[in-house]
Amino acid sequence: MPHPRFSGDEIADRGEQLYEQSIREKVETEENIGKIISIDIETGDYEIDVDPLVTGLRLQAKHPDAAIYGKRIGYNAVYAIGGTLERTV
């Protein structure tokens, strides 16, 4: 279901920009590598867990209309279908 205020591309662009500029250095720790981070692209709030549903629900509890971007910490994708996840450096 599309978000009413943002396109999928806008969510991905803003989410990745937030992650790289202000979140990555805080969360890419040994204990978080491989976990899922979901980011509210409007507030910058984020949640981390092994389950993407849990992170999304936590953010929606705080911000019901949140535009949420998700990624796997330390990797190039959340899931790999027919390929492999590659570790980012």
Buried (B, 14 or more C-beta within 10 A) or exposed (E): EEBEEBEEEBBBBBBBEBBEEEBBEEBBEEEBBEBBBBBBBBEEBBBBBEEBEBBBEBBBEEBEEBBBBBBBBBBEEEEEEEEEBEEBE
